[in-house]
Amino acid sequence: MIIENSGLNGLKSELGYLDEVTEKAGFFRGQWEYYRATYDLKIEDQQSDNIYYLRINTRAVEGKLEQSHAVLVIEHVYIGRATFPHGLEYESPIPKQVMDVANKAIQSLHAALS
């Protein structure tokens, strides 16, 4: 599920700072290549034992990802349920308690990046 009104889409940050603030918020840099990176937050739903990931998709608009001063722009924020053996399924409804955790993380990042 794409989170349309996150307030994060279009925000820019240097890679070094983005790595720092996302790590403080519990995210880790997942997939990355020279110009694109994702930041993931693992959210465990204790009621269903499902695992969800809040994913922030970014793209370098200045420099490359091996340079801490590269500038990234946030393109999309979305959430999905983890599936075996690896992958995310985006069509399932997201439980309220999971969305509450996701929204808190989004607000924290928005405050740090604004």
C-alpha positions in Angstrom: 0.0 0.0 0.0 1.4 3.4 -1.0 1.1 5.9 1.8 0.0 9.0 -0.2 -0.1 11.7 2.4 3.1 11.0 4.3 4.6 14.4 3.8 7.9 12.8 3.0 7.5 12.6 -0.8 9.8 15.1 -2.5 11.9 15.9 0.6 15.7 16.0 -0.1 18.6 15.1 2.2 22.3 14.3 2.0 22.9 10.5 2.2 24.9 10.8 5.4 22.2 12.7 7.2 19.4 10.5 5.9 21.3 7.4 7.1 21.7 9.0 10.5 18.0 10.0 11.0 16.6 6.9 9.6 18.8 4.7 11.8 17.7 6.7 14.9 14.0 6.0 13.9 14.7 2.3 13.6 15.1 2.0 9.8 17.9 0.2 8.0 19.1 0.8 4.5 17.9 -2.2 2.5 18.3 -2.4 -1.2 20.6 0.1 -2.8 22.5 0.6 -6.0 24.4 3.6 -7.5 21.4 5.9 -7.7 18.6 4.3 -5.7 18.1 3.2 -2.1 15.3 2.0 0.2 15.0 2.4 3.9 13.0 -0.2 5.7 11.4 -0.3 9.2 10.4 -3.8 10.4 7.1 -3.8 12.3 6.0 -7.0 14.0 2.2 -7.5 14.6 2.0 -9.3 17.9 -1.7 -10.2 17.4 -1.2 -12.0 14.0 2.5 -12.8 14.1 2.8 -11.1 10.7 5.8 -8.9 9.9 5.3 -5.7 8.0 7.9 -3.3 6.5 7.5 0.4 6.1 9.6 1.2 3.1 10.9 4.6 1.9 12.1 4.6 -1.7 14.8 7.2 -2.5 16.7 8.3 -5.6 20.0 10.2 -5.8 19.6 13.5 -7.6 23.2 14.6 -7.0 26.2 12.2 -6.7 26.2 8.5 -6.1 25.3 6.4 -3.1 28.8 5.6 -2.1 29.3 9.4 -1.4 28.0 10.6 2.0 27.3 14.0 0.5 25.1 12.6 -2.3 21.6 14.2 -2.3 18.6 11.9 -2.3 15.0 12.7 -2.8 12.2 10.6 -1.3 10.0 9.3 -4.0 7.5 7.0 -2.4 6.6 5.6 1.0 4.7 2.3 1.2 4.0 -0.6 3.6 3.6 -4.3 3.0 3.4 -7.6 4.7 6.5 -9.8 4.5 6.1 -13.1 2.6 8.1 -16.3 2.6 10.9 -16.7 1.5 11.4 -13.0 0.9 9.3 -10.2 -0.5 6.5 -7.8 0.4 2.8 -8.2 -0.4 1.2 -4.7 -0.8 -2.5 -5.7 -1.2 -3.3 -7.0 2.3 -5.1 -4.7 4.7 -2.7 -3.2 7.3 -3.8 -3.6 10.9 -4.4 -0.3 12.8 -1.7 -1.0 15.4 0.8 -1.5 12.6 -0.3 1.7 10.9 0.0 3.6 14.2 3.7 2.5 14.5 4.3 3.4 10.8 2.7 6.8 11.2 4.8 7.6 14.3 8.0 6.7 12.3 6.8 8.8 9.4 6.2 11.8 11.7 9.6 11.4 13.3 11.3 11.4 9.9 9.3 14.3 8.7 10.3 16.4 11.7 14.0 15.5 11.2 14.0 16.2 7.5 11.9 19.4 7.4 
